[in-house]
């Protein structure tokens, strides 16, 4: 049990720092754009929300690749590793053209749709931002798949370093390019930073021992079959994330009924909340990677890994709840909120405790389902939670409960999700034996003709600090 907990913490820590660096860069980006006025801030906010939704699309390739590479690694099967990497790359290549090219061509209608019409003051800058950011999704998608390959190989530190490189460059380029080109400069800084990090990541990938061994053997599956397997594995995770993001956006419209002050407070408070929820997602990724590798090695330890993931998620949720209870006011002021907005946001953060504890456990435990190929029902549970949360939030807002009512709706929805996930987890862990490894050849795992065995490399990597 303790070994599983140590493995989860080792894998999750770099993932959390990677996610945190992205949020920090986004916040500082907003600070620089704010110098251009309210219309510029609204334009960037709308455009980045589009990017968040598109991230849910590419998770189908990135998450599917992570799980399949981790399982192939656990099975010591270089041929399956190569198939998993090829499948992720092929799926990414399939997704990029409609998103990048189609989005670029439809940037103005898309901006008008999101802003309520072409007459909105933010329409022109939003379209200008999307003209650069949507073609730039090619870089975002490729980086996500590259990270998925590295994480499946057990390396979560390199993606963290690449994120530091990308976001560090963005922070340096933001003031220069925004000053020179306005709102489009913010998009250009983001795409440039990510492009440099992608180039560095590709260089690292060529030296990855697991991938070098895989390149020496024939892939276990044809490209098209590998693509379909990656899509089938990653689709539930993609749908889960997309539903959760759509629910968060829909909740904004409910909060807007409470007033401008509450809406502004909610917008700032959720940024602070993301600092906590990203820790949950880091544990989720760690549980998916660790569980997939164990199953690939023929060790069905989903119950033990799930318990440790649930424990870590609950502890992180309780720690975040306690921190917000004590420091909610200073946190809101740190984000530059005015007195009224800070008061409303602090009330919201102090009431988030039950939601954070329940959500932390749910998100962390869901990683076990992702890593073991038992996740198709997760998106349905998440959707059910959203469908519970929105009407409850509306009813509580009409009843005059204000921001505490919004938090209560979020907590009840999280409780419903946990209640649905519990029986599903018990049934999944009651089944004996791992599912068949994706892409394993009928005659058994393929071996690389040269170099140290993949299993030995895995043990050395797991023993690394």
N, C-alpha and C positions, 0 to 999 in steps of 0.2 A: 504493500500500500504506500509506504513512504517513498519507494523508488518511483512509483507512478507520479506522486506529487512532485518529486524533484524534477522529473522529466517534463512535466507540464510547466512548472515555473521556469525551467531553463529555456523551453521553447517560447513561452508566452512573453517573457520580459522584452526581448528585442522587437517582437511584433507590436507590443504596446508603445514602445518608444518610436517605432516607425509611424504608427497611426497618430501619435501625439505630435510629431514634427509636422505632419500635414495640417493638423488643426491650427497649430501655432502660425504656420505660414499663411493660412487662410485669414486668420485674424489680423495679422500685420498687413496683408494685402488690402483688407478692407480699410484699415487706418489710412493707407496712402491714397486709396481711391476716394475716401471721404473728403479729401482736399479739393476734389473736383465738383463737389456738390451732391445734393440728395438724389438727383436723377442718375448720376453715375453710380452711386451706391446701389440704388434699386436695380440698375441694369446688370451689375456684376452679381447681385444676389440672385436674380432670376436666372442668369446664365449658369451660375454654379449649381443651382438646383437641378437644371437640366443635366449637368455633368454627373451629379449624384445618382440620378435615375439611370443614366447610361452605364454607370459603374455596376449597377445591378445586372445589366446585360452581359458585360464581360466577365462577371463572376462565374458565369456558366463555364467559361473556358479556364479561368484561373483556378477556381476551387476544384473543378473536375480534374484538372491536371495535378494539383497537389495531392489529392486522395489517391489517384491511380499510380503516381510515381512513388508515393510512400508505401503503398501495398506491394508494388513490384520490388522496391528496395528491401522490404521485410522478407520477401520470398527469395531474395538473391537471384533475381531474374533480369539480366541486362536487356534481353530482347523485349520484355514487357516495359521496362523503363524507356526504351527507345520509342516504342509504340505510344506510350502515354505522352511523351514530349512532342512527338509528331502530331498526335491527335489534338493537343492543345494549340499548337502553332497553326494547324490547318483550320481549326474552328475560329481562331482569331482572324485569320486571313479571310474567312467567309463573312465575319461580322463587320469588319472595318469598312468596306466600300459603301454599303447602304447607309451606315451611320455617318461616316466622314463626308462622303460626296453628297448624299441626299440631304444631310443636315446643312451643309454649306449652301446648297441651292435653295433650301426652304427656310433660310435663317430669318428673313423678314416676316413671312407669315407666322413662323413659330414665335418670334418675339411679340408680334401683335396678339396672338392667341393667349400668351401667358400674361400680357399686360392689359388685356381688355380692349385692344384696338390700336391701330397705327398712330392715333393722335396722342398717345401717352408720352410725356416728356422723356421717359427712359427708353422709348422704342428704338430710336436711331442708335444710341450707344450700345444697347443690348444686341442689336443686329450686328453692329461692328465687332463686338466682342465674340459673338457666335461665329462670325466669318473666319476667325482664327482658331477659336477653341474647338469647334466641331471637327475640322480636318485634323486638329491636334489630338483627337481621340485615338488616332492610329498609334501614337506614341503611348498613350495611357493604356490602351488595350494590350500592346506588345509587352509593356512593362509588367502588367498584371500576370500575363502568362509566364514571363521569365521568373517573376517572384514565385509563382506557383511551382515551377520546376525546382527551384532552389529549396523552397520550404519542404516539398515532398522528399527531397534528398536529405532532409534533416538540418538544413542550414537556414536559420531564421535571422542570423546576424548580418549576412550580406544584404538582404533586402532592406534591413534597417539602415545600413551604411549608405546604400543607394538613395534611400529616402532622405537621409541627412544631406547628401550631396545635392539632390534635386531641389530640396526646399531651401538649402543655404544659398544656392544660386538664384532662386526666385527672390529671396529677401534682398540680395545685392542688386539684381536687375530691376526690381519693381520701381524704386524711386527714379532710376534713370529713364526707363522706357515709358513710365506713366507721365513723367515730365515732358518727354519728347513727343509721345503719340496719344496721350490721354487714355481713355478706357481700353482701346485696343492694345496699348502697351502692356496692360496687366495680363491680358491673354498671351501676348508674345513672350513675356517673361516666364510665364508658367510653362508654355510649350518648350521654350529653350532649355530651361532647367531640367525638365523631364527628359528631353532628348539627349543631353549630355550624360545623365544618369543611365539611360538605356544603353548608350554606347559602352559605358564602363561595365554595365551588367553583362552585356554580350561577351565582352572580353573575359570576365570572370567565369562565365558559363562554359567557355571553351576549355578552361583548366579544371573544371569540376571532375573529380575522380570517377564518380558514379556515371556521369555522362560520357566520359572518355571510354570507359569500359563498354557502355551501351553502343557507342559508335562503331565498335569493333565487331558487332554481331548483326545479323539480319533482324529487322523488326518482327515482332510476333504477329502483327496484324497489318493488313494493307491500310493506306492512309485514310480511305473513306470509312472503313470499319472502325479505325481508331478515333476518327472524328465523331462518329455516332456514339461511341462508348463514352467519350469525354462529355459530350452534350448531355447524354442520359444521366451521367453521374453528377454533373454540375448544375443541371436545371433546377432541382429542388432548392439548392442553396441560393441560386439566382432569384427564383421566385420569392423565397422567404425574405430576402433583403429588399427586393423591389416593393413587395407588399408593405413591409415595415416603413420604408421611406414614403410611400404614397399615403399611408395612414398618418404619419407625422405631418405631412403637408396639409392633409385634410383637417387635422386638429387645429391648425392655425386659423382656419375660417371660423371654427367654433369659438376660439379664444377671442377673435376679433369682435364678437358680439358683446364682450365685456367692456370694450373701450380701447382707445388708443394707448393709454398708459399700460394696461394689462398686456396688450399685444406687443408693445416694445419690451416689456419686462419678460414676457415669455420668450421672445426672440433671443434676448441676452442670456436668460437663465438656461435655455437649452444648450447654448454653447458651453456653459459650465458643466452641464449634465453630461455632455459628450466626453469630457475628460474622464468621467467614471465609466460610461458605457463602453468606451473603447477598451478598457481593461477587461470587460466581460467578453468582448469579441476576440481579444488576444488569447484568453483561456480557451475560447471556442476553437480557434484555429489550432492551438496546441493540442487539444483533445482529439481533433480530427486527424492531425498528423501522427500523433502517438498511437491512437487506436488503429489507424490504417496500417501502420508499420507492423504492429503486433499481429494483426489478423493475417497480413501477408506472410508472416513467419510461422503461421499456424497456431498462434496463441490467442484463444478467445477470452480476453480479459476485459470485455466491455463493462461488466458490472463494477469491477474494481476501478477502472479508469473513470467511469461515470460518477462514482462516489467521490473521487478526489476532485473531479471537475466541479461537481455540485458544491462541495465544501469550499473550494477556492472562490467560485462565483458568489456564494452566500457571504463569505467573509469580506470580499471586495465590496459587495453591495452594502453590507452593514457599516463598513469603514467609510464609504462615501456618504451614507446617510448621516453618520455621526459628524463627519467633517462639515457638511452643509448645515447641520443643525447649529453648530458652533460658529461658523464663519460665513454664513449666507450674506449678511450685510456687507462686510468687507469685500467679498467676492464680487457682488454687484457693482460696488464702487470702483473696483479694480478694472472693470470693463467700461468705465466711463459713464455709468448710468446716473441720471439726475435723481434728486431726492425721492420724488413720487415713484418713479420707475424702479429705483433701488428698493424701496419699501415693498412694492408689489412683487418684485422678483425674489426678494429674500423670503417672503411668505411662501411663495411657490416652492423654493428650494427646501425650506424647512419641512414642508409637507410631503416631500418626495420619498421619504424613508421606506415605507412599505413597498412602493413601486420598485425602488432600486434593489432591495433585497430579493424580491420575487423575480424580477427581470434578470438580475445577476445569475441566479441559479438556473433559470430557464435557458438563457443564451449559452452559458457554459456547458450545460448538460447536452444541449443540441449538437455540440461538436462530436459527441460519441456517435450520433446517428449519421452525421456527415461522413465520418471516417470509415464507417462500416457498411455503407451503401444502404442504410435503412432510413433515409431522410425524406422520401416522397411525401409523407404525411405532415412534415413540419410546416410547409407552406400553408396547408389547410388550417393547421392550428393557429398559425400567425394571423391568417385572414379572419378566422373566427374571433380572435382577440380584438382585431381592429374593428370588426362589425359590432362587438360588444362595447368597445371604448367610445366610439363616436356618438351613438345615441345617448349613452349615459352622460357623457360630457355635455351634450346639448341640454339634456333634462336637468342636470345639476346647475348649469349656467342659467337656465330659465327660472329655476327655483331660488336663485339668488345666492348660491354657495360660493360664487366667485372662483378665485384661483385654487382654494382648497378643494372645491368641487371637481375641478379639472384633475387634480392629483388623485382624488378618490376614484374617479373614473379610470385613470391609468392603472391604479393599484388593483381594482376589481378585474380589469381586463387581463392584467398579468397573472392574477390568481387563477382566472379561468384557463389561461394557457398552461399554467403549471399543473392544474387538475387534469387537463387532457393529456399532458405529456407523461405524467406519472404511470398510468396503466400501460401506455405505449412502450415506455422504457422497460417495465417489468416483463412484458411479453417478448420484447426484443432480446433481453439478456437471458431469458429462460431457454431460448433456442440454443441447441448445442452445435458447436463447430462453426468455422468461418465460412463465408460465402466464397465461391471459386474466384481465384485471382483473375482480374481482367487481363486478357491478352496472353495468358500462359499457354505455351504450346502444348499439344496433346501428349507429347513424349516427355514432358517435364520442363523445368526451367532451362533456358539456354545459358551457356557460359561464355564469357569472354575468353579469347585464346591467350591473352597475356595480361599481366598485371595482377595485383593482389586480389583475393576473392572479395566480392562485394560485401559478404556478411562480415568479414574482418574489418573492412573499411567502415561499415555501419557501427561495429562495436567501438572502434577508435573514435568515431565522431560522437557517439553517445557518451563516451567517457570524457570528452573534452569539457573544460570548464565553461 
